[in-house]
Amino acid sequence: MKILDAIWDGTLDTLKLIPFLFITYLVMEWVEHRTSDHTKTAIRKAGRLGPLVGGILGVIPQCGFSAAAASLYAGKVITAGTLIAVFLSTSDEMLPILLSERAGIGFIAKVLIVKALYGVIAGFLVDFLFRKLNERRIGVGIHGICTQEHCHCEKGIVRSALKHTVSITFFILLISIALNILLSIVGTENLSNLVLNRPVIGEVLAGLIGLIPNCAASIALTQLYLEGVMSAGAMVSGLMVGAGVGLLVLFRTNRHTRQNIQLTILLYILGVAGGLIVQGLRIF
């Protein structure tokens, strides 16, 4: 009976979110449709200020922006620091989940500001450390750039919002049911005390979850935090590492596999470090 109750509760909770998700995605698609080209042009022309522009614009809910940044990096248009800044600041599905769950606006704003600020600082640090590499890379060519990965905006904002809503609702349903079953068997307090709320270990494991190149990862991380199973630092670690399909596009478009692996490891280290800082300073 516990399992059946968990399935029923998870289904009801998910159905209640659908109107909020659709409205959120409709607004996000409108923003994307109106600002996408301007955003990508701005990041191309940013030059040495790339991490600043990328970190700030990465927060804006845009369709496939991390994928676009990965393609621009593969095309030698932006620096490694700019790419890292975008990856760290982008929120993937975190924003619509928090909005649909009616989390406080102050809390949401604080999360976005922290991700953007940390992304900018980390991006400039990466560019400083790898400045010689950037000097050799940038401006050599921009062949094979494709910035339409994971984006359906050209089909109309209503249709695209519906598609995103259906897709994300399915993920939320699966994760909610799985979480409810887990919580009913183990117990919220027992689960939170196991790993994800433990100092350092929680951030390290959440960062690994964030590496999963799928929106399900950010959904799971956000839901775990909202359920009280995961600490704020662990959530931030996972969300900073989580760049949506950005890493997939990077490995697909950039032929330097070793370089891609190094960037992935760097993203993971920086993301976990960011989560540890957030937890240590008790920012949330």
Secondary structure as a PSIPRED ss2 file (coil, helix, strand):
# PSIPRED VFORMAT (PSIPRED V4.0)

   1 M C   1.000  0.000  0.000
   2 K H   0.000  1.000  0.000
   3 I H   0.000  1.000  0.000
   4 L H   0.000  1.000  0.000
   5 D H   0.000  1.000  0.000
   6 A H   0.000  1.000  0.000
   7 I H   0.000  1.000  0.000
   8 W H   0.000  1.000  0.000
   9 D H   0.000  1.000  0.000
  10 G H   0.000  1.000  0.000
  11 T H   0.000  1.000  0.000
  12 L H   0.000  1.000  0.000
  13 D H   0.000  1.000  0.000
  14 T H   0.000  1.000  0.000
  15 L H   0.000  1.000  0.000
  16 K H   0.000  1.000  0.000
  17 L H   0.000  1.000  0.000
  18 I H   0.000  1.000  0.000
  19 P H   0.000  1.000  0.000
  20 F H   0.000  1.000  0.000
  21 L H   0.000  1.000  0.000
  22 F H   0.000  1.000  0.000
  23 I H   0.000  1.000  0.000
  24 T H   0.000  1.000  0.000
  25 Y H   0.000  1.000  0.000
  26 L H   0.000  1.000  0.000
  27 V H   0.000  1.000  0.000
  28 M H   0.000  1.000  0.000
  29 E H   0.000  1.000  0.000
  30 W H   0.000  1.000  0.000
  31 V H   0.000  1.000  0.000
  32 E H   0.000  1.000  0.000
  33 H H   0.000  1.000  0.000
  34 R H   0.000  1.000  0.000
  35 T H   0.000  1.000  0.000
  36 S H   0.000  1.000  0.000
  37 D H   0.000  1.000  0.000
  38 H H   0.000  1.000  0.000
  39 T H   0.000  1.000  0.000
  40 K H   0.000  1.000  0.000
  41 T H   0.000  1.000  0.000
  42 A H   0.000  1.000  0.000
  43 I H   0.000  1.000  0.000
  44 R H   0.000  1.000  0.000
  45 K C   1.000  0.000  0.000
  46 A C   1.000  0.000  0.000
  47 G H   0.000  1.000  0.000
  48 R H   0.000  1.000  0.000
  49 L H   0.000  1.000  0.000
  50 G H   0.000  1.000  0.000
  51 P H   0.000  1.000  0.000
  52 L H   0.000  1.000  0.000
  53 V H   0.000  1.000  0.000
  54 G H   0.000  1.000  0.000
  55 G H   0.000  1.000  0.000
  56 I H   0.000  1.000  0.000
  57 L H   0.000  1.000  0.000
  58 G C   1.000  0.000  0.000
  59 V C   1.000  0.000  0.000
  60 I C   1.000  0.000  0.000
  61 P C   1.000  0.000  0.000
  62 Q C   1.000  0.000  0.000
  63 C C   1.000  0.000  0.000
  64 G C   1.000  0.000  0.000
  65 F H   0.000  1.000  0.000
  66 S H   0.000  1.000  0.000
  67 A H   0.000  1.000  0.000
  68 A H   0.000  1.000  0.000
  69 A H   0.000  1.000  0.000
  70 A H   0.000  1.000  0.000
  71 S H   0.000  1.000  0.000
  72 L H   0.000  1.000  0.000
  73 Y H   0.000  1.000  0.000
  74 A H   0.000  1.000  0.000
  75 G C   1.000  0.000  0.000
  76 K C   1.000  0.000  0.000
  77 V C   1.000  0.000  0.000
  78 I C   1.000  0.000  0.000
  79 T C   1.000  0.000  0.000
  80 A H   0.000  1.000  0.000
  81 G H   0.000  1.000  0.000
  82 T H   0.000  1.000  0.000
  83 L H   0.000  1.000  0.000
  84 I H   0.000  1.000  0.000
  85 A H   0.000  1.000  0.000
  86 V H   0.000  1.000  0.000
  87 F H   0.000  1.000  0.000
  88 L H   0.000  1.000  0.000
  89 S H   0.000  1.000  0.000
  90 T C   1.000  0.000  0.000
  91 S C   1.000  0.000  0.000
  92 D C   1.000  0.000  0.000
  93 E C   1.000  0.000  0.000
  94 M H   0.000  1.000  0.000
  95 L H   0.000  1.000  0.000
  96 P H   0.000  1.000  0.000
  97 I H   0.000  1.000  0.000
  98 L H   0.000  1.000  0.000
  99 L H   0.000  1.000  0.000
 100 S H   0.000  1.000  0.000
 101 E C   1.000  0.000  0.000
 102 R C   1.000  0.000  0.000
 103 A C   1.000  0.000  0.000
 104 G C   1.000  0.000  0.000
 105 I H   0.000  1.000  0.000
 106 G H   0.000  1.000  0.000
 107 F H   0.000  1.000  0.000
 108 I H   0.000  1.000  0.000
 109 A H   0.000  1.000  0.000
 110 K H   0.000  1.000  0.000
 111 V H   0.000  1.000  0.000
 112 L H   0.000  1.000  0.000
 113 I H   0.000  1.000  0.000
 114 V H   0.000  1.000  0.000
 115 K H   0.000  1.000  0.000
 116 A H   0.000  1.000  0.000
 117 L H   0.000  1.000  0.000
 118 Y H   0.000  1.000  0.000
 119 G H   0.000  1.000  0.000
 120 V H   0.000  1.000  0.000
 121 I H   0.000  1.000  0.000
 122 A H   0.000  1.000  0.000
 123 G H   0.000  1.000  0.000
 124 F H   0.000  1.000  0.000
 125 L H   0.000  1.000  0.000
 126 V H   0.000  1.000  0.000
 127 D H   0.000  1.000  0.000
 128 F H   0.000  1.000  0.000
 129 L H   0.000  1.000  0.000
 130 F C   1.000  0.000  0.000
 131 R H   0.000  1.000  0.000
 132 K H   0.000  1.000  0.000
 133 L H   0.000  1.000  0.000
 134 N H   0.000  1.000  0.000
 135 E H   0.000  1.000  0.000
 136 R H   0.000  1.000  0.000
 137 R H   0.000  1.000  0.000
 138 I C   1.000  0.000  0.000
 139 G C   1.000  0.000  0.000
 140 V C   1.000  0.000  0.000
 141 G C   1.000  0.000  0.000
 142 I C   1.000  0.000  0.000
 143 H C   1.000  0.000  0.000
 144 G C   1.000  0.000  0.000
 145 I C   1.000  0.000  0.000
 146 C C   1.000  0.000  0.000
 147 T C   1.000  0.000  0.000
 148 Q C   1.000  0.000  0.000
 149 E C   1.000  0.000  0.000
 150 H C   1.000  0.000  0.000
 151 C C   1.000  0.000  0.000
 152 H C   1.000  0.000  0.000
 153 C H   0.000  1.000  0.000
 154 E H   0.000  1.000  0.000
 155 K H   0.000  1.000  0.000
 156 G C   1.000  0.000  0.000
 157 I H   0.000  1.000  0.000
 158 V H   0.000  1.000  0.000
 159 R H   0.000  1.000  0.000
 160 S H   0.000  1.000  0.000
 161 A H   0.000  1.000  0.000
 162 L H   0.000  1.000  0.000
 163 K H   0.000  1.000  0.000
 164 H H   0.000  1.000  0.000
 165 T H   0.000  1.000  0.000
 166 V H   0.000  1.000  0.000
 167 S H   0.000  1.000  0.000
 168 I H   0.000  1.000  0.000
 169 T H   0.000  1.000  0.000
 170 F H   0.000  1.000  0.000
 171 F H   0.000  1.000  0.000
 172 I H   0.000  1.000  0.000
 173 L H   0.000  1.000  0.000
 174 L H   0.000  1.000  0.000
 175 I H   0.000  1.000  0.000
 176 S H   0.000  1.000  0.000
 177 I H   0.000  1.000  0.000
 178 A H   0.000  1.000  0.000
 179 L H   0.000  1.000  0.000
 180 N H   0.000  1.000  0.000
 181 I H   0.000  1.000  0.000
 182 L H   0.000  1.000  0.000
 183 L H   0.000  1.000  0.000
 184 S H   0.000  1.000  0.000
 185 I H   0.000  1.000  0.000
 186 V H   0.000  1.000  0.000
 187 G C   1.000  0.000  0.000
 188 T H   0.000  1.000  0.000
 189 E H   0.000  1.000  0.000
 190 N H   0.000  1.000  0.000
 191 L H   0.000  1.000  0.000
 192 S H   0.000  1.000  0.000
 193 N H   0.000  1.000  0.000
 194 L H   0.000  1.000  0.000
 195 V C   1.000  0.000  0.000
 196 L C   1.000  0.000  0.000
 197 N C   1.000  0.000  0.000
 198 R C   1.000  0.000  0.000
 199 P C   1.000  0.000  0.000
 200 V C   1.000  0.000  0.000
 201 I H   0.000  1.000  0.000
 202 G H   0.000  1.000  0.000
 203 E H   0.000  1.000  0.000
 204 V H   0.000  1.000  0.000
 205 L H   0.000  1.000  0.000
 206 A H   0.000  1.000  0.000
 207 G H   0.000  1.000  0.000
 208 L H   0.000  1.000  0.000
 209 I H   0.000  1.000  0.000
 210 G H   0.000  1.000  0.000
 211 L C   1.000  0.000  0.000
 212 I C   1.000  0.000  0.000
 213 P C   1.000  0.000  0.000
 214 N C   1.000  0.000  0.000
 215 C H   0.000  1.000  0.000
 216 A H   0.000  1.000  0.000
 217 A H   0.000  1.000  0.000
 218 S H   0.000  1.000  0.000
 219 I H   0.000  1.000  0.000
 220 A H   0.000  1.000  0.000
 221 L H   0.000  1.000  0.000
 222 T H   0.000  1.000  0.000
 223 Q H   0.000  1.000  0.000
 224 L H   0.000  1.000  0.000
 225 Y H   0.000  1.000  0.000
 226 L H   0.000  1.000  0.000
 227 E C   1.000  0.000  0.000
 228 G C   1.000  0.000  0.000
 229 V C   1.000  0.000  0.000
 230 M C   1.000  0.000  0.000
 231 S C   1.000  0.000  0.000
 232 A H   0.000  1.000  0.000
 233 G H   0.000  1.000  0.000
 234 A H   0.000  1.000  0.000
 235 M H   0.000  1.000  0.000
 236 V H   0.000  1.000  0.000
 237 S H   0.000  1.000  0.000
 238 G H   0.000  1.000  0.000
 239 L H   0.000  1.000  0.000
 240 M H   0.000  1.000  0.000
 241 V H   0.000  1.000  0.000
 242 G C   1.000  0.000  0.000
 243 A C   1.000  0.000  0.000
 244 G C   1.000  0.000  0.000
 245 V C   1.000  0.000  0.000
 246 G H   0.000  1.000  0.000
 247 L H   0.000  1.000  0.000
 248 L H   0.000  1.000  0.000
 249 V H   0.000  1.000  0.000
 250 L H   0.000  1.000  0.000
 251 F H   0.000  1.000  0.000
 252 R H   0.000  1.000  0.000
 253 T H   0.000  1.000  0.000
 254 N C   1.000  0.000  0.000
 255 R C   1.000  0.000  0.000
 256 H C   1.000  0.000  0.000
 257 T H   0.000  1.000  0.000
 258 R H   0.000  1.000  0.000
 259 Q H   0.000  1.000  0.000
 260 N H   0.000  1.000  0.000
 261 I H   0.000  1.000  0.000
 262 Q H   0.000  1.000  0.000
 263 L H   0.000  1.000  0.000
 264 T H   0.000  1.000  0.000
 265 I H   0.000  1.000  0.000
 266 L H   0.000  1.000  0.000
 267 L H   0.000  1.000  0.000
 268 Y H   0.000  1.000  0.000
 269 I H   0.000  1.000  0.000
 270 L H   0.000  1.000  0.000
 271 G H   0.000  1.000  0.000
 272 V H   0.000  1.000  0.000
 273 A H   0.000  1.000  0.000
 274 G H   0.000  1.000  0.000
 275 G H   0.000  1.000  0.000
 276 L H   0.000  1.000  0.000
 277 I H   0.000  1.000  0.000
 278 V H   0.000  1.000  0.000
 279 Q H   0.000  1.000  0.000
 280 G H   0.000  1.000  0.000
 281 L H   0.000  1.000  0.000
 282 R C   1.000  0.000  0.000
 283 I C   1.000  0.000  0.000
 284 F C   1.000  0.000  0.000
